[in-house]
């Protein structure tokens, strides 16, 4: 398991469109991808799970990847979240 913290900088946080883009992106990553906010954990491959975290702008999120190439894939997800725009 690999994990890293990232701050969501997108103006609307991880709501509808950005959350859907993230889910589509992580579906291409083998294994499990999770997001954690304030102790609540969500499956990043599920739009409903991601939306349930209520992630707004400037929120710190932990990205956790379990499976093949964990370190490389956690970096990819963190970079994707860092560059999200509406």
PDB file of N, CA, C and O in Angstrom:
ATOM      1  N   UNK A   1       0.839  -1.176   0.000  1.00  0.00           N
ATOM      2  CA  UNK A   1       0.000   0.000   0.000  1.00  0.00           C
ATOM      3  C   UNK A   1       0.889   1.246   0.000  1.00  0.00           C
ATOM      4  O   UNK A   1       1.876   1.330   0.732  1.00  0.00           O
ATOM      5  N   UNK A   2       0.512   2.203  -0.837  1.00  0.00           N
ATOM      6  CA  UNK A   2       1.209   3.483  -0.895  1.00  0.00           C
ATOM      7  C   UNK A   2       0.184   4.577  -0.651  1.00  0.00           C
ATOM      8  O   UNK A   2      -0.958   4.477  -1.101  1.00  0.00           O
ATOM      9  N   UNK A   3       0.590   5.627   0.065  1.00  0.00           N
ATOM     10  CA  UNK A   3      -0.336   6.723   0.282  1.00  0.00           C
ATOM     11  C   UNK A   3       0.387   8.056   0.302  1.00  0.00           C
ATOM     12  O   UNK A   3       1.555   8.150   0.681  1.00  0.00           O
ATOM     13  N   UNK A   4      -0.343   9.091  -0.119  1.00  0.00           N
ATOM     14  CA  UNK A   4       0.181  10.455  -0.139  1.00  0.00           C
ATOM     15  C   UNK A   4      -0.951  11.412   0.147  1.00  0.00           C
ATOM     16  O   UNK A   4      -2.116  11.121  -0.127  1.00  0.00           O
ATOM     17  N   UNK A   5      -0.595  12.563   0.703  1.00  0.00           N
ATOM     18  CA  UNK A   5      -1.580  13.616   0.949  1.00  0.00           C
ATOM     19  C   UNK A   5      -1.563  14.603  -0.206  1.00  0.00           C
ATOM     20  O   UNK A   5      -0.523  14.862  -0.811  1.00  0.00           O
ATOM     21  N   UNK A   6      -2.744  15.150  -0.498  1.00  0.00           N
ATOM     22  CA  UNK A   6      -2.866  16.161  -1.545  1.00  0.00           C
ATOM     23  C   UNK A   6      -3.950  17.143  -1.102  1.00  0.00           C
ATOM     24  O   UNK A   6      -4.918  16.759  -0.447  1.00  0.00           O
ATOM     25  N   UNK A   7      -3.777  18.404  -1.464  1.00  0.00           N
ATOM     26  CA  UNK A   7      -4.794  19.416  -1.183  1.00  0.00           C
ATOM     27  C   UNK A   7      -5.553  19.681  -2.472  1.00  0.00           C
ATOM     28  O   UNK A   7      -4.954  19.971  -3.507  1.00  0.00           O
ATOM     29  N   UNK A   8      -6.880  19.580  -2.404  1.00  0.00           N
ATOM     30  CA  UNK A   8      -7.731  19.807  -3.572  1.00  0.00           C
ATOM     31  C   UNK A   8      -7.808  21.312  -3.815  1.00  0.00           C
ATOM     32  O   UNK A   8      -8.301  22.062  -2.972  1.00  0.00           O
ATOM     33  N   UNK A   9      -7.317  21.743  -4.972  1.00  0.00           N
ATOM     34  CA  UNK A   9      -7.277  23.168  -5.297  1.00  0.00           C
ATOM     35  C   UNK A   9      -8.388  23.592  -6.255  1.00  0.00           C
ATOM     36  O   UNK A   9      -8.596  24.786  -6.473  1.00  0.00           O
ATOM     37  N   UNK A  10      -9.094  22.636  -6.822  1.00  0.00           N
ATOM     38  CA  UNK A  10     -10.167  22.936  -7.764  1.00  0.00           C
ATOM     39  C   UNK A  10     -11.226  23.806  -7.081  1.00  0.00           C
ATOM     40  O   UNK A  10     -11.580  23.559  -5.928  1.00  0.00           O
ATOM     41  N   UNK A  11     -11.728  24.813  -7.781  1.00  0.00           N
ATOM     42  CA  UNK A  11     -12.693  25.776  -7.223  1.00  0.00           C
ATOM     43  C   UNK A  11     -13.915  25.111  -6.611  1.00  0.00           C
ATOM     44  O   UNK A  11     -14.394  25.548  -5.564  1.00  0.00           O
ATOM     45  N   UNK A  12     -14.425  24.065  -7.242  1.00  0.00           N
ATOM     46  CA  UNK A  12     -15.638  23.411  -6.734  1.00  0.00           C
ATOM     47  C   UNK A  12     -15.330  22.135  -5.958  1.00  0.00           C
ATOM     48  O   UNK A  12     -16.237  21.364  -5.644  1.00  0.00           O
ATOM     49  N   UNK A  13     -14.074  21.913  -5.653  1.00  0.00           N
ATOM     50  CA  UNK A  13     -13.698  20.693  -4.942  1.00  0.00           C
ATOM     51  C   UNK A  13     -13.897  19.478  -5.833  1.00  0.00           C
ATOM     52  O   UNK A  13     -13.676  19.539  -7.043  1.00  0.00           O
ATOM     53  N   UNK A  14     -14.315  18.379  -5.227  1.00  0.00           N
ATOM     54  CA  UNK A  14     -14.577  17.158  -6.004  1.00  0.00           C
ATOM     55  C   UNK A  14     -16.073  16.942  -6.122  1.00  0.00           C
ATOM     56  O   UNK A  14     -16.605  15.947  -5.631  1.00  0.00           O
ATOM     57  N   UNK A  15     -16.748  17.875  -6.773  1.00  0.00           N
ATOM     58  CA  UNK A  15     -18.172  17.737  -7.032  1.00  0.00           C
ATOM     59  C   UNK A  15     -18.355  17.227  -8.455  1.00  0.00           C
ATOM     60  O   UNK A  15     -17.388  17.097  -9.205  1.00  0.00           O
ATOM     61  N   UNK A  16     -19.577  16.944  -8.814  1.00  0.00           N
ATOM     62  CA  UNK A  16     -19.993  16.288 -10.049  1.00  0.00           C
ATOM     63  C   UNK A  16     -18.949  16.083 -11.143  1.00  0.00           C
ATOM     64  O   UNK A  16     -18.420  14.979 -11.278  1.00  0.00           O
ATOM     65  N   UNK A  17     -18.638  17.110 -11.926  1.00  0.00           N
ATOM     66  CA  UNK A  17     -17.761  16.931 -13.088  1.00  0.00           C
ATOM     67  C   UNK A  17     -16.341  16.511 -12.691  1.00  0.00           C
ATOM     68  O   UNK A  17     -15.834  15.531 -13.236  1.00  0.00           O
ATOM     69  N   UNK A  18     -15.682  17.215 -11.763  1.00  0.00           N
ATOM     70  CA  UNK A  18     -14.327  16.784 -11.390  1.00  0.00           C
ATOM     71  C   UNK A  18     -14.296  15.392 -10.752  1.00  0.00           C
ATOM     72  O   UNK A  18     -13.355  14.628 -10.969  1.00  0.00           O
ATOM     73  N   UNK A  19     -15.321  15.067  -9.969  1.00  0.00           N
ATOM     74  CA  UNK A  19     -15.378  13.736  -9.353  1.00  0.00           C
ATOM     75  C   UNK A  19     -15.526  12.667 -10.421  1.00  0.00           C
ATOM     76  O   UNK A  19     -14.885  11.619 -10.342  1.00  0.00           O
ATOM     77  N   UNK A  20     -16.368  12.922 -11.425  1.00  0.00           N
ATOM     78  CA  UNK A  20     -16.556  11.961 -12.518  1.00  0.00           C
ATOM     79  C   UNK A  20     -15.258  11.780 -13.301  1.00  0.00           C
ATOM     80  O   UNK A  20     -14.923  10.663 -13.695  1.00  0.00           O
ATOM     81  N   UNK A  21     -14.532  12.866 -13.527  1.00  0.00           N
ATOM     82  CA  UNK A  21     -13.247  12.779 -14.245  1.00  0.00           C
ATOM     83  C   UNK A  21     -12.251  11.951 -13.443  1.00  0.00           C
ATOM     84  O   UNK A  21     -11.522  11.138 -14.011  1.00  0.00           O
ATOM     85  N   UNK A  22     -12.213  12.150 -12.132  1.00  0.00           N
ATOM     86  CA  UNK A  22     -11.306  11.381 -11.271  1.00  0.00           C
ATOM     87  C   UNK A  22     -11.657   9.897 -11.311  1.00  0.00           C
ATOM     88  O   UNK A  22     -10.772   9.052 -11.448  1.00  0.00           O
ATOM     89  N   UNK A  23     -12.931   9.581 -11.193  1.00  0.00           N
ATOM     90  CA  UNK A  23     -13.371   8.175 -11.213  1.00  0.00           C
ATOM     91  C   UNK A  23     -12.965   7.517 -12.529  1.00  0.00           C
ATOM     92  O   UNK A  23     -12.454   6.397 -12.526  1.00  0.00           O
ATOM     93  N   UNK A  24     -13.188   8.198 -13.656  1.00  0.00           N
ATOM     94  CA  UNK A  24     -12.795   7.646 -14.959  1.00  0.00           C
ATOM     95  C   UNK A  24     -11.286   7.414 -15.010  1.00  0.00           C
ATOM     96  O   UNK A  24     -10.832   6.403 -15.546  1.00  0.00           O
ATOM     97  N   UNK A  25     -10.516   8.337 -14.461  1.00  0.00           N
ATOM     98  CA  UNK A  25      -9.061   8.216 -14.469  1.00  0.00           C
ATOM     99  C   UNK A  25      -8.602   7.014 -13.637  1.00  0.00           C
ATOM    100  O   UNK A  25      -7.781   6.222 -14.101  1.00  0.00           O
ATOM    101  N   UNK A  26      -9.116   6.872 -12.428  1.00  0.00           N
ATOM    102  CA  UNK A  26      -8.628   5.801 -11.552  1.00  0.00           C
ATOM    103  C   UNK A  26      -9.128   4.421 -11.962  1.00  0.00           C
ATOM    104  O   UNK A  26      -8.556   3.415 -11.544  1.00  0.00           O
ATOM    105  N   UNK A  27     -10.173   4.352 -12.764  1.00  0.00           N
ATOM    106  CA  UNK A  27     -10.645   3.037 -13.235  1.00  0.00           C
ATOM    107  C   UNK A  27      -9.572   2.342 -14.072  1.00  0.00           C
ATOM    108  O   UNK A  27      -9.591   1.118 -14.208  1.00  0.00           O
ATOM    109  N   UNK A  28      -8.633   3.115 -14.636  1.00  0.00           N
ATOM    110  CA  UNK A  28      -7.542   2.538 -15.414  1.00  0.00           C
ATOM    111  C   UNK A  28      -6.379   2.056 -14.567  1.00  0.00           C
ATOM    112  O   UNK A  28      -5.409   1.514 -15.097  1.00  0.00           O
ATOM    113  N   UNK A  29      -6.465   2.247 -13.269  1.00  0.00           N
ATOM    114  CA  UNK A  29      -5.386   1.836 -12.363  1.00  0.00           C
ATOM    115  C   UNK A  29      -5.761   0.495 -11.736  1.00  0.00           C
ATOM    116  O   UNK A  29      -6.842   0.351 -11.164  1.00  0.00           O
ATOM    117  N   UNK A  30      -4.861  -0.484 -11.847  1.00  0.00           N
ATOM    118  CA  UNK A  30      -5.171  -1.797 -11.265  1.00  0.00           C
ATOM    119  C   UNK A  30      -5.161  -1.738  -9.738  1.00  0.00           C
ATOM    120  O   UNK A  30      -4.440  -0.937  -9.143  1.00  0.00           O
ATOM    121  N   UNK A  31      -5.960  -2.585  -9.120  1.00  0.00           N
ATOM    122  CA  UNK A  31      -5.994  -2.644  -7.654  1.00  0.00           C
ATOM    123  C   UNK A  31      -6.988  -1.656  -7.066  1.00  0.00           C
ATOM    124  O   UNK A  31      -7.877  -1.161  -7.759  1.00  0.00           O
ATOM    125  N   UNK A  32      -6.826  -1.376  -5.778  1.00  0.00           N
ATOM    126  CA  UNK A  32      -7.734  -0.493  -5.068  1.00  0.00           C
ATOM    127  C   UNK A  32      -7.176   0.919  -5.008  1.00  0.00           C
ATOM    128  O   UNK A  32      -5.975   1.119  -4.825  1.00  0.00           O
ATOM    129  N   UNK A  33      -8.065   1.896  -5.164  1.00  0.00           N
ATOM    130  CA  UNK A  33      -7.696   3.296  -5.000  1.00  0.00           C
ATOM    131  C   UNK A  33      -8.718   3.899  -4.042  1.00  0.00           C
ATOM    132  O   UNK A  33      -9.923   3.858  -4.290  1.00  0.00           O
ATOM    133  N   UNK A  34      -8.215   4.458  -2.946  1.00  0.00           N
ATOM    134  CA  UNK A  34      -9.099   5.032  -1.942  1.00  0.00           C
ATOM    135  C   UNK A  34      -8.744   6.485  -1.683  1.00  0.00           C
ATOM    136  O   UNK A  34      -7.599   6.907  -1.846  1.00  0.00           O
ATOM    137  N   UNK A  35      -9.757   7.241  -1.276  1.00  0.00           N
ATOM    138  CA  UNK A  35      -9.563   8.615  -0.815  1.00  0.00           C
ATOM    139  C   UNK A  35     -10.008   8.652   0.638  1.00  0.00           C
ATOM    140  O   UNK A  35     -10.998   8.021   1.009  1.00  0.00           O
ATOM    141  N   UNK A  36      -9.277   9.391   1.455  1.00  0.00           N
ATOM    142  CA  UNK A  36      -9.669   9.529   2.853  1.00  0.00           C
ATOM    143  C   UNK A  36      -9.708  11.005   3.217  1.00  0.00           C
ATOM    144  O   UNK A  36      -8.774  11.758   2.940  1.00  0.00           O
ATOM    145  N   UNK A  37     -10.812  11.400   3.846  1.00  0.00           N
ATOM    146  CA  UNK A  37     -10.975  12.773   4.325  1.00  0.00           C
ATOM    147  C   UNK A  37     -11.491  12.702   5.751  1.00  0.00           C
ATOM    148  O   UNK A  37     -12.568  12.163   6.009  1.00  0.00           O
ATOM    149  N   UNK A  38     -10.718  13.247   6.669  1.00  0.00           N
ATOM    150  CA  UNK A  38     -11.116  13.308   8.083  1.00  0.00           C
ATOM    151  C   UNK A  38     -11.583  11.957   8.616  1.00  0.00           C
ATOM    152  O   UNK A  38     -12.582  11.879   9.331  1.00  0.00           O
ATOM    153  N   UNK A  39     -10.859  10.896   8.267  1.00  0.00           N
ATOM    154  CA  UNK A  39     -11.171   9.564   8.769  1.00  0.00           C
ATOM    155  C   UNK A  39     -12.201   8.789   7.969  1.00  0.00           C
ATOM    156  O   UNK A  39     -12.365   7.588   8.182  1.00  0.00           O
ATOM    157  N   UNK A  40     -12.907   9.455   7.042  1.00  0.00           N
ATOM    158  CA  UNK A  40     -13.876   8.767   6.184  1.00  0.00           C
ATOM    159  C   UNK A  40     -13.165   8.292   4.929  1.00  0.00           C
ATOM    160  O   UNK A  40     -12.443   9.061   4.295  1.00  0.00           O
ATOM    161  N   UNK A  41     -13.363   7.030   4.563  1.00  0.00           N
ATOM    162  CA  UNK A  41     -12.684   6.443   3.410  1.00  0.00           C
ATOM    163  C   UNK A  41     -13.694   6.151   2.308  1.00  0.00           C
ATOM    164  O   UNK A  41     -14.800   5.676   2.564  1.00  0.00           O
ATOM    165  N   UNK A  42     -13.284   6.449   1.063  1.00  0.00           N
ATOM    166  CA  UNK A  42     -14.156   6.204  -0.089  1.00  0.00           C
ATOM    167  C   UNK A  42     -13.395   5.466  -1.178  1.00  0.00           C
ATOM    168  O   UNK A  42     -12.197   5.672  -1.373  1.00  0.00           O
ATOM    169  N   UNK A  43     -14.108   4.608  -1.878  1.00  0.00           N
ATOM    170  CA  UNK A  43     -13.563   3.929  -3.053  1.00  0.00           C
ATOM    171  C   UNK A  43     -13.523   4.958  -4.185  1.00  0.00           C
ATOM    172  O   UNK A  43     -14.565   5.466  -4.600  1.00  0.00           O
ATOM    173  N   UNK A  44     -12.330   5.262  -4.679  1.00  0.00           N
ATOM    174  CA  UNK A  44     -12.178   6.294  -5.713  1.00  0.00           C
ATOM    175  C   UNK A  44     -12.682   5.836  -7.077  1.00  0.00           C
ATOM    176  O   UNK A  44     -12.704   6.626  -8.021  1.00  0.00           O
ATOM    177  N   UNK A  45     -13.087   4.574  -7.196  1.00  0.00           N
ATOM    178  CA  UNK A  45     -13.624   4.076  -8.455  1.00  0.00           C
ATOM    179  C   UNK A  45     -15.150   4.152  -8.478  1.00  0.00           C
ATOM    180  O   UNK A  45     -15.784   3.683  -9.423  1.00  0.00           O
ATOM    181  N   UNK A  46     -15.736   4.743  -7.436  1.00  0.00           N
ATOM    182  CA  UNK A  46     -17.188   4.884  -7.325  1.00  0.00           C
ATOM    183  C   UNK A  46     -17.555   6.360  -7.184  1.00  0.00           C
ATOM    184  O   UNK A  46     -17.152   7.013  -6.222  1.00  0.00           O
ATOM    185  N   UNK A  47     -18.317   6.881  -8.139  1.00  0.00           N
ATOM    186  CA  UNK A  47     -18.708   8.293  -8.112  1.00  0.00           C
ATOM    187  C   UNK A  47     -19.492   8.610  -6.841  1.00  0.00           C
ATOM    188  O   UNK A  47     -19.283   9.663  -6.239  1.00  0.00           O
ATOM    189  N   UNK A  48     -20.382   7.725  -6.427  1.00  0.00           N
ATOM    190  CA  UNK A  48     -21.189   7.973  -5.236  1.00  0.00           C
ATOM    191  C   UNK A  48     -20.331   7.990  -3.978  1.00  0.00           C
ATOM    192  O   UNK A  48     -20.551   8.797  -3.074  1.00  0.00           O
ATOM    193  N   UNK A  49     -19.368   7.106  -3.932  1.00  0.00           N
ATOM    194  CA  UNK A  49     -18.464   7.038  -2.793  1.00  0.00           C
ATOM    195  C   UNK A  49     -17.621   8.316  -2.699  1.00  0.00           C
ATOM    196  O   UNK A  49     -17.464   8.878  -1.614  1.00  0.00           O
ATOM    197  N   UNK A  50     -17.082   8.772  -3.827  1.00  0.00           N
ATOM    198  CA  UNK A  50     -16.265   9.998  -3.859  1.00  0.00           C
ATOM    199  C   UNK A  50     -17.116  11.200  -3.454  1.00  0.00           C
ATOM    200  O   UNK A  50     -16.687  12.018  -2.640  1.00  0.00           O
ATOM    201  N   UNK A  51     -18.312  11.309  -4.016  1.00  0.00           N
ATOM    202  CA  UNK A  51     -19.197  12.435  -3.720  1.00  0.00           C
ATOM    203  C   UNK A  51     -19.602  12.458  -2.240  1.00  0.00           C
ATOM    204  O   UNK A  51     -19.815  13.527  -1.669  1.00  0.00           O
ATOM    205  N   UNK A  52     -19.706  11.277  -1.626  1.00  0.00           N
ATOM    206  CA  UNK A  52     -20.145  11.201  -0.235  1.00  0.00           C
ATOM    207  C   UNK A  52     -19.152  11.850   0.734  1.00  0.00           C
ATOM    208  O   UNK A  52     -19.515  12.189   1.861  1.00  0.00           O
ATOM    209  N   UNK A  53     -17.909  12.021   0.300  1.00  0.00           N
ATOM    210  CA  UNK A  53     -16.908  12.656   1.168  1.00  0.00           C
ATOM    211  C   UNK A  53     -17.111  14.167   1.268  1.00  0.00           C
ATOM    212  O   UNK A  53     -16.633  14.792   2.215  1.00  0.00           O
ATOM    213  N   UNK A  54     -17.815  14.760   0.301  1.00  0.00           N
ATOM    214  CA  UNK A  54     -18.054  16.202   0.336  1.00  0.00           C
ATOM    215  C   UNK A  54     -16.764  17.006   0.333  1.00  0.00           C
ATOM    216  O   UNK A  54     -16.583  17.890   1.170  1.00  0.00           O
ATOM    217  N   UNK A  55     -15.872  16.712  -0.594  1.00  0.00           N
ATOM    218  CA  UNK A  55     -14.559  17.359  -0.641  1.00  0.00           C
ATOM    219  C   UNK A  55     -14.671  18.725  -1.317  1.00  0.00           C
ATOM    220  O   UNK A  55     -15.056  18.821  -2.483  1.00  0.00           O
ATOM    221  N   UNK A  56     -14.331  19.771  -0.577  1.00  0.00           N
ATOM    222  CA  UNK A  56     -14.383  21.126  -1.111  1.00  0.00           C
ATOM    223  C   UNK A  56     -12.964  21.655  -1.352  1.00  0.00           C
ATOM    224  O   UNK A  56     -11.976  20.993  -1.032  1.00  0.00           O
ATOM    225  N   UNK A  57     -12.888  22.855  -1.921  1.00  0.00           N
ATOM    226  CA  UNK A  57     -11.585  23.465  -2.214  1.00  0.00           C
ATOM    227  C   UNK A  57     -10.767  23.607  -0.930  1.00  0.00           C
ATOM    228  O   UNK A  57     -11.304  23.878   0.144  1.00  0.00           O
ATOM    229  N   UNK A  58      -9.456  23.415  -1.071  1.00  0.00           N
ATOM    230  CA  UNK A  58      -8.486  23.525   0.027  1.00  0.00           C
ATOM    231  C   UNK A  58      -8.635  22.442   1.093  1.00  0.00           C
ATOM    232  O   UNK A  58      -8.189  22.621   2.227  1.00  0.00           O
ATOM    233  N   UNK A  59      -9.257  21.321   0.735  1.00  0.00           N
ATOM    234  CA  UNK A  59      -9.393  20.187   1.645  1.00  0.00           C
ATOM    235  C   UNK A  59      -8.224  19.234   1.429  1.00  0.00           C
ATOM    236  O   UNK A  59      -7.869  18.920   0.293  1.00  0.00           O
ATOM    237  N   UNK A  60      -7.627  18.775   2.532  1.00  0.00           N
ATOM    238  CA  UNK A  60      -6.553  17.784   2.435  1.00  0.00           C
ATOM    239  C   UNK A  60      -7.171  16.392   2.359  1.00  0.00           C
ATOM    240  O   UNK A  60      -8.049  16.034   3.144  1.00  0.00           O
ATOM    241  N   UNK A  61      -6.686  15.621   1.389  1.00  0.00           N
ATOM    242  CA  UNK A  61      -7.186  14.268   1.155  1.00  0.00           C
ATOM    243  C   UNK A  61      -5.986  13.326   1.120  1.00  0.00           C
ATOM    244  O   UNK A  61      -4.929  13.678   0.597  1.00  0.00           O
ATOM    245  N   UNK A  62      -6.153  12.137   1.676  1.00  0.00           N
ATOM    246  CA  UNK A  62      -5.132  11.101   1.572  1.00  0.00           C
ATOM    247  C   UNK A  62      -5.527  10.180   0.421  1.00  0.00           C
ATOM    248  O   UNK A  62      -6.650   9.677   0.372  1.00  0.00           O
ATOM    249  N   UNK A  63      -4.599   9.968  -0.494  1.00  0.00           N
ATOM    250  CA  UNK A  63      -4.807   9.039  -1.611  1.00  0.00           C
ATOM    251  C   UNK A  63      -4.061   7.762  -1.261  1.00  0.00           C
ATOM    252  O   UNK A  63      -2.881   7.795  -0.910  1.00  0.00           O
ATOM    253  N   UNK A  64      -4.760   6.632  -1.359  1.00  0.00           N
ATOM    254  CA  UNK A  64      -4.161   5.343  -1.009  1.00  0.00           C
ATOM    255  C   UNK A  64      -4.353   4.382  -2.172  1.00  0.00           C
ATOM    256  O   UNK A  64      -5.466   4.218  -2.672  1.00  0.00           O
ATOM    257  N   UNK A  65      -3.260   3.740  -2.607  1.00  0.00           N
ATOM    258  CA  UNK A  65      -3.323   2.768  -3.706  1.00  0.00           C
ATOM    259  C   UNK A  65      -2.752   1.441  -3.224  1.00  0.00           C
ATOM    260  O   UNK A  65      -1.675   1.389  -2.632  1.00  0.00           O
ATOM    261  N   UNK A  66      -3.491   0.376  -3.489  1.00  0.00           N
ATOM    262  CA  UNK A  66      -3.043  -0.974  -3.160  1.00  0.00           C
ATOM    263  C   UNK A  66      -3.091  -1.797  -4.437  1.00  0.00           C
ATOM    264  O   UNK A  66      -4.132  -1.859  -5.091  1.00  0.00           O
ATOM    265  N   UNK A  67      -1.991  -2.425  -4.800  1.00  0.00           N
ATOM    266  CA  UNK A  67      -1.949  -3.247  -6.016  1.00  0.00           C
ATOM    267  C   UNK A  67      -0.645  -3.047  -6.755  1.00  0.00           C
ATOM    268  O   UNK A  67       0.373  -2.691  -6.160  1.00  0.00           O
ATOM    269  N   UNK A  68      -0.681  -3.280  -8.069  1.00  0.00           N
ATOM    270  CA  UNK A  68       0.521  -3.155  -8.895  1.00  0.00           C
ATOM    271  C   UNK A  68       1.040  -1.723  -8.926  1.00  0.00           C
ATOM    272  O   UNK A  68       0.256  -0.774  -8.942  1.00  0.00           O
ATOM    273  N   UNK A  69       2.354  -1.568  -8.934  1.00  0.00           N
ATOM    274  CA  UNK A  69       3.002  -0.261  -9.092  1.00  0.00           C
ATOM    275  C   UNK A  69       2.385   0.804  -8.187  1.00  0.00           C
ATOM    276  O   UNK A  69       2.054   1.900  -8.640  1.00  0.00           O
ATOM    277  N   UNK A  70       2.233   0.473  -6.910  1.00  0.00           N
ATOM    278  CA  UNK A  70       1.553   1.365  -5.967  1.00  0.00           C
ATOM    279  C   UNK A  70       2.144   2.768  -5.931  1.00  0.00           C
ATOM    280  O   UNK A  70       1.416   3.754  -6.041  1.00  0.00           O
ATOM    281  N   UNK A  71       3.468   2.859  -5.777  1.00  0.00           N
ATOM    282  CA  UNK A  71       4.121   4.175  -5.649  1.00  0.00           C
ATOM    283  C   UNK A  71       3.893   5.025  -6.897  1.00  0.00           C
ATOM    284  O   UNK A  71       3.548   6.204  -6.807  1.00  0.00           O
ATOM    285  N   UNK A  72       4.089   4.414  -8.053  1.00  0.00           N
ATOM    286  CA  UNK A  72       3.912   5.122  -9.325  1.00  0.00           C
ATOM    287  C   UNK A  72       2.460   5.566  -9.495  1.00  0.00           C
ATOM    288  O   UNK A  72       2.196   6.691  -9.920  1.00  0.00           O
ATOM    289  N   UNK A  73       1.518   4.678  -9.162  1.00  0.00           N
ATOM    290  CA  UNK A  73       0.105   4.987  -9.348  1.00  0.00           C
ATOM    291  C   UNK A  73      -0.408   6.015  -8.348  1.00  0.00           C
ATOM    292  O   UNK A  73      -1.255   6.836  -8.700  1.00  0.00           O
ATOM    293  N   UNK A  74       0.081   5.991  -7.113  1.00  0.00           N
ATOM    294  CA  UNK A  74      -0.352   6.999  -6.147  1.00  0.00           C
ATOM    295  C   UNK A  74       0.125   8.381  -6.605  1.00  0.00           C
ATOM    296  O   UNK A  74      -0.588   9.369  -6.434  1.00  0.00           O
ATOM    297  N   UNK A  75       1.317   8.452  -7.182  1.00  0.00           N
ATOM    298  CA  UNK A  75       1.820   9.720  -7.728  1.00  0.00           C
ATOM    299  C   UNK A  75       0.939  10.213  -8.873  1.00  0.00           C
ATOM    300  O   UNK A  75       0.664  11.409  -8.975  1.00  0.00           O
ATOM    301  N   UNK A  76       0.496   9.299  -9.732  1.00  0.00           N
ATOM    302  CA  UNK A  76      -0.366   9.668 -10.869  1.00  0.00           C
ATOM    303  C   UNK A  76      -1.695  10.248 -10.382  1.00  0.00           C
ATOM    304  O   UNK A  76      -2.176  11.247 -10.917  1.00  0.00           O
ATOM    305  N   UNK A  77      -2.280   9.620  -9.369  1.00  0.00           N
ATOM    306  CA  UNK A  77      -3.569  10.078  -8.855  1.00  0.00           C
ATOM    307  C   UNK A  77      -3.415  11.437  -8.166  1.00  0.00           C
ATOM    308  O   UNK A  77      -4.253  12.321  -8.348  1.00  0.00           O
ATOM    309  N   UNK A  78      -2.358  11.606  -7.382  1.00  0.00           N
ATOM    310  CA  UNK A  78      -2.103  12.892  -6.711  1.00  0.00           C
ATOM    311  C   UNK A  78      -1.917  13.994  -7.747  1.00  0.00           C
ATOM    312  O   UNK A  78      -2.456  15.089  -7.591  1.00  0.00           O
ATOM    313  N   UNK A  79      -1.159  13.714  -8.801  1.00  0.00           N
ATOM    314  CA  UNK A  79      -0.946  14.710  -9.861  1.00  0.00           C
ATOM    315  C   UNK A  79      -2.269  15.047 -10.552  1.00  0.00           C
ATOM    316  O   UNK A  79      -2.533  16.213 -10.844  1.00  0.00           O
ATOM    317  N   UNK A  80      -3.094  14.045 -10.813  1.00  0.00           N
ATOM    318  CA  UNK A  80      -4.385  14.270 -11.447  1.00  0.00           C
ATOM    319  C   UNK A  80      -5.264  15.178 -10.586  1.00  0.00           C
ATOM    320  O   UNK A  80      -5.863  16.126 -11.094  1.00  0.00           O
ATOM    321  N   UNK A  81      -5.340  14.897  -9.309  1.00  0.00           N
ATOM    322  CA  UNK A  81      -6.155  15.708  -8.400  1.00  0.00           C
ATOM    323  C   UNK A  81      -5.600  17.134  -8.320  1.00  0.00           C
ATOM    324  O   UNK A  81      -6.367  18.097  -8.302  1.00  0.00           O
ATOM    325  N   UNK A  82      -4.291  17.269  -8.272  1.00  0.00           N
ATOM    326  CA  UNK A  82      -3.664  18.599  -8.186  1.00  0.00           C
ATOM    327  C   UNK A  82      -3.980  19.461  -9.389  1.00  0.00           C
ATOM    328  O   UNK A  82      -4.058  20.684  -9.276  1.00  0.00           O
ATOM    329  N   UNK A  83      -4.163  18.828 -10.553  1.00  0.00           N
ATOM    330  CA  UNK A  83      -4.380  19.571 -11.796  1.00  0.00           C
ATOM    331  C   UNK A  83      -5.842  19.634 -12.223  1.00  0.00           C
ATOM    332  O   UNK A  83      -6.136  20.108 -13.320  1.00  0.00           O
ATOM    333  N   UNK A  84      -6.756  19.170 -11.391  1.00  0.00           N
ATOM    334  CA  UNK A  84      -8.179  19.178 -11.754  1.00  0.00           C
ATOM    335  C   UNK A  84      -8.707  20.599 -11.911  1.00  0.00           C
ATOM    336  O   UNK A  84      -8.413  21.489 -11.113  1.00  0.00           O
ATOM    337  N   UNK A  85      -9.494  20.781 -12.963  1.00  0.00           N
ATOM    338  CA  UNK A  85     -10.226  22.036 -13.140  1.00  0.00           C
ATOM    339  C   UNK A  85     -11.654  21.684 -13.525  1.00  0.00           C
ATOM    340  O   UNK A  85     -11.938  20.553 -13.919  1.00  0.00           O
ATOM    341  N   UNK A  86     -12.547  22.654 -13.411  1.00  0.00           N
ATOM    342  CA  UNK A  86     -13.957  22.378 -13.758  1.00  0.00           C
ATOM    343  C   UNK A  86     -14.146  22.101 -15.211  1.00  0.00           C
ATOM    344  O   UNK A  86     -15.268  21.853 -15.652  1.00  0.00           O
TER     345      UNK A  86
END
